[in-house]
């Protein structure tokens, strides 16, 4: 299976496609210096495979590379940061 991570700037989300099918996305609002993550979802057919976790990790790595901060309103993103403290420095 081919997995592709991508930023969709037009729709304000990061997504993971598997074999050309969007399987998960995490939506954000961009304030310029900070991304407010407000929703993460996984296609029910792909739940339980760790896809959303990989998606959020890659999204936060991208945010870090761009020198921005995050505000994790989305419970999934907030939990991810809590259990992965190496991302706490990104929280505004």
trRosetta pair geometry for C-beta under 8 A, 3 or more apart (Angstrom, degrees):
i j d omega theta_ij theta_ji phi_ij phi_ji
1 18 5.3 2 173 -171 119 104
1 19 5.6 -76 -147 -39 79 103
2 18 7.0 151 79 -157 49 51
2 19 5.7 110 46 -80 83 54
2 20 7.9 42 75 -28 112 67
3 16 6.1 -9 -170 -172 95 106
3 17 7.3 159 -154 83 45 49
3 18 5.3 -16 -99 -101 71 77
3 54 7.9 -6 167 120 147 151
4 16 6.9 155 78 -156 45 55
4 17 4.6 -11 58 58 99 97
4 18 7.8 -179 19 -78 71 32
5 14 7.1 -1 -172 180 88 103
5 15 7.6 169 -150 89 47 43
5 16 5.5 -22 -96 -100 65 79
5 54 7.8 -121 -81 138 120 98
5 55 7.0 173 -121 -119 100 63
5 58 4.8 -73 -149 140 156 162
6 14 7.1 168 89 -157 40 61
6 15 5.6 -18 63 62 87 85
6 16 7.8 151 19 -92 72 33
6 17 6.9 11 10 0 118 106
7 13 8.0 -177 -153 103 52 36
7 14 5.4 -33 -102 -103 64 76
7 59 7.9 126 -92 -119 90 79
7 62 6.5 178 -63 171 127 163
8 11 4.6 -1 125 43 119 102
8 12 7.5 -43 97 19 81 16
8 13 5.4 2 57 64 106 75
8 14 7.3 170 18 -99 75 23
8 15 6.0 25 -9 2 117 115
8 25 7.9 -30 27 -135 126 121
9 12 7.1 26 -166 -79 35 46
11 27 7.8 -80 140 -119 87 93
12 27 6.0 54 111 -160 90 77
12 28 5.5 -131 169 69 92 63
12 29 6.5 23 -178 -94 145 38
12 30 6.5 -141 -129 -11 106 97
13 25 4.5 26 161 -180 137 113
13 26 6.1 162 -157 78 87 38
13 27 4.5 -41 -92 -96 105 59
13 28 6.7 146 -98 14 49 73
14 25 6.7 162 82 -153 46 64
14 26 5.2 -3 54 53 94 93
14 28 7.6 37 -7 -3 88 116
14 55 6.2 153 114 -179 109 92
14 58 7.0 -180 171 95 142 96
14 59 4.0 -163 26 -96 165 111
14 62 7.1 160 -100 37 137 147
15 22 5.2 -33 -179 -141 134 106
15 24 6.7 166 -151 90 62 51
15 25 4.3 -22 -97 -98 88 87
15 26 7.8 -174 -77 19 47 60
15 55 7.2 -26 -150 -138 21 125
16 22 7.5 118 79 -151 41 59
16 23 5.6 -46 96 57 91 97
16 24 5.0 14 42 53 103 95
16 25 7.8 -160 19 -74 63 48
16 51 5.7 -157 79 -176 146 100
16 54 6.7 67 -82 94 157 106
16 55 4.8 -112 -20 -87 118 104
16 58 7.8 110 -75 41 107 143
17 20 5.9 -1 167 -136 124 12
17 21 6.0 150 -158 67 80 29
17 22 5.2 -47 -94 -87 81 49
17 23 6.6 135 -127 1 28 84
18 21 5.8 -30 66 60 69 88
18 23 4.9 26 7 -27 106 137
18 46 7.0 151 20 -113 141 142
18 51 7.6 -76 -39 -119 126 135
21 43 7.6 -30 145 -7 108 166
22 25 6.5 8 177 -48 119 106
22 43 7.3 132 108 -40 65 122
23 42 6.5 4 151 -154 75 77
23 43 5.0 -91 -148 21 54 115
23 45 7.9 -100 -133 77 91 89
23 46 4.3 7 -163 26 114 172
23 51 5.4 -70 119 176 123 160
24 40 7.2 13 -178 -178 100 87
24 41 6.7 -169 -145 98 64 46
24 42 4.3 -16 -99 -104 100 74
24 43 6.9 -110 -63 2 57 75
24 46 6.8 -117 -44 96 94 133
24 51 4.7 163 -14 127 140 111
24 52 4.9 -154 -154 -83 147 68
24 55 4.9 -130 107 -36 125 155
25 40 7.2 -163 99 -143 46 54
25 41 6.1 3 55 55 79 82
25 55 7.4 -139 -113 -173 17 151
26 37 5.9 -12 166 -148 109 113
26 39 7.2 175 -153 95 50 50
26 40 4.2 -9 -106 -103 85 90
26 52 7.4 114 -61 -154 104 84
26 55 5.8 154 -14 134 113 117
26 56 5.8 107 -60 -88 159 75
26 59 5.6 -80 64 -36 136 168
26 74 6.8 -146 -153 43 95 174
26 76 7.7 -128 -112 87 109 123
26 77 6.6 106 -155 -68 132 115
27 37 7.2 127 84 -153 47 60
27 38 5.8 -50 96 62 98 83
27 39 4.4 9 42 60 115 96
27 40 7.4 -157 17 -72 69 43
27 74 7.8 138 57 -69 75 135
28 35 4.3 0 -180 -178 144 103
28 36 6.0 145 -162 70 76 45
28 37 4.9 -39 -95 -92 92 56
28 38 6.8 138 -113 9 37 79
28 59 8.0 164 -32 -178 134 132
29 35 7.2 152 71 -160 42 55
29 36 4.3 -11 54 55 96 107
29 38 6.5 39 -10 -13 98 125
30 34 7.9 167 -152 88 46 43
30 35 5.6 -22 -100 -104 66 76
30 36 7.9 -151 -67 19 22 75
31 34 4.8 3 48 58 116 85
31 35 7.6 -164 15 -82 78 27
31 36 6.7 67 -24 -19 108 103
33 68 6.0 172 178 -134 41 83
33 69 6.5 18 141 26 82 97
34 68 6.0 164 -99 179 30 98
34 69 4.6 -30 -108 75 89 89
34 70 6.5 154 -164 -100 82 18
34 71 5.9 49 163 -16 127 97
34 92 5.1 -12 -117 -47 137 148
35 63 5.7 -108 23 -113 132 124
35 68 6.0 72 -12 131 92 138
35 69 7.7 -174 25 93 65 43
35 70 5.3 -26 68 -111 85 75
35 71 7.5 -163 95 26 42 70
36 70 7.4 141 -96 -166 28 61
36 71 4.5 -17 -113 63 76 109
36 73 5.9 29 177 -2 92 117
37 40 7.2 14 173 -48 112 98
37 56 8.0 68 -154 -130 159 99
37 59 7.7 101 -98 129 130 142
37 70 6.0 7 -8 -167 106 114
37 71 7.1 -177 24 80 67 52
37 72 5.2 -7 58 -120 113 57
37 73 6.3 -176 85 38 56 72
37 74 4.6 -71 132 12 93 116
37 77 4.3 44 109 -2 145 173
38 73 4.7 0 -106 76 67 123
38 74 5.5 129 177 -55 10 88
39 74 5.4 -166 -64 -102 15 115
40 52 5.6 100 159 -156 123 118
40 55 7.4 151 -149 95 114 129
40 56 6.6 -16 -113 -71 150 111
40 74 5.1 97 -8 173 93 146
40 76 4.2 -93 54 62 135 141
40 77 6.1 145 -30 -40 131 88
41 52 7.8 -130 123 -102 9 124
42 46 5.6 -120 173 85 103 96
42 47 5.2 128 104 -88 127 72
42 51 5.8 125 -128 75 123 114
42 52 4.8 -90 -57 -52 119 111
43 46 4.8 59 70 19 93 106
43 47 7.6 -139 90 -37 45 75
44 47 5.5 -25 -147 -13 42 118
46 49 5.6 -70 178 25 72 130
46 51 5.4 3 147 4 118 153
50 53 4.8 -52 -164 41 71 120
50 54 6.0 73 138 -23 86 98
51 54 5.9 -57 -151 38 32 108
51 55 6.2 36 151 -23 66 108
52 55 5.3 -52 -145 36 34 118
52 56 6.3 31 158 -17 67 103
52 76 6.2 -55 156 178 134 145
53 56 6.1 -54 -146 37 28 105
53 57 6.3 29 155 -19 62 109
53 80 6.6 169 -129 -114 70 115
54 57 5.7 -55 -146 37 31 114
54 58 6.3 26 158 -15 66 108
55 58 6.1 -62 -150 39 26 105
55 59 6.2 26 154 -20 65 110
56 59 5.5 -53 -143 38 32 114
56 60 6.2 28 159 -15 67 107
56 76 6.8 -151 -64 131 147 100
56 77 5.6 -173 -137 -108 129 75
56 80 4.8 -92 120 -113 150 177
57 60 6.1 -59 -147 39 26 105
57 61 6.4 29 153 -20 62 107
57 80 7.4 -137 -61 -176 69 131
57 84 7.5 -113 -101 -172 94 175
58 61 5.5 -51 -146 35 33 115
58 62 6.5 36 152 -21 64 103
59 62 5.7 -56 -155 34 31 112
59 63 6.5 34 148 -20 65 103
60 63 5.3 -44 -144 33 39 115
60 64 6.3 43 153 -20 65 101
60 70 6.8 -53 -117 -31 89 152
60 80 7.8 -168 -25 121 144 129
60 81 7.7 161 -106 -85 154 91
60 87 5.2 -1 164 -136 152 130
60 90 6.0 -157 -160 16 102 174
61 64 5.7 -52 -150 35 31 113
61 65 6.4 34 151 -21 64 106
62 65 5.6 -52 -147 35 33 113
62 66 6.5 24 155 -12 64 108
63 66 5.9 -66 -153 42 29 106
63 68 5.0 -89 -168 71 81 101
63 69 7.6 52 164 -156 118 3
63 70 5.7 26 168 -56 165 106
63 90 6.0 75 107 -152 125 133
64 67 7.6 41 178 -70 33 28
64 68 7.9 -102 -75 51 20 63
64 87 8.0 -110 -57 -129 125 77
64 90 6.0 -81 -77 -88 88 118
68 90 7.9 39 102 -154 62 94
69 90 5.7 159 -142 -179 55 57
69 91 6.9 41 -172 163 97 8
69 92 4.0 99 138 -67 138 92
70 77 7.4 -121 161 162 139 133
70 81 7.8 -163 86 -76 133 143
70 90 4.9 28 15 141 104 106
70 91 6.0 -48 72 -98 83 48
70 92 6.7 -165 70 -11 28 89
71 91 7.2 89 -103 -152 41 69
71 92 5.4 -42 -68 39 85 113
72 77 4.1 -149 -143 112 105 105
72 78 4.1 156 126 -75 121 67
72 80 7.8 -152 -139 51 146 92
72 81 5.6 -148 -28 2 162 138
72 91 6.6 -53 1 -110 104 101
73 77 7.8 33 53 58 41 122
73 78 7.5 -55 155 -47 3 115
74 77 4.2 71 73 13 107 107
74 78 6.5 -177 86 -11 52 86
75 78 5.5 -56 -142 40 31 114
75 79 6.1 31 159 -19 66 106
76 79 5.9 -56 -148 37 28 109
76 80 6.3 33 152 -23 63 106
77 80 5.5 -50 -147 33 33 116
77 81 6.5 31 155 -17 65 103
78 81 6.0 -56 -152 36 29 108
78 82 6.4 32 150 -22 64 108
79 82 5.4 -54 -147 35 34 116
79 83 6.4 13 162 -3 69 108
80 83 6.5 -70 -148 46 25 94
80 84 5.8 -16 165 20 66 119
80 87 7.2 -3 126 55 89 155
81 84 6.2 -76 -129 62 24 85
81 85 7.7 69 169 -102 60 35
81 87 4.8 -111 -124 94 77 115
81 88 6.2 119 176 -83 99 57
81 90 7.4 -122 -120 61 123 106
81 91 6.2 99 -179 -58 154 118
82 85 7.7 -3 -174 -74 25 71
84 87 5.1 39 108 8 101 112
85 88 4.9 -10 -162 -20 65 120
86 89 7.9 -35 172 10 41 101
87 90 5.3 -34 -180 19 74 120
87 91 7.7 84 133 -31 76 89
88 91 5.8 -42 -163 12 51 115
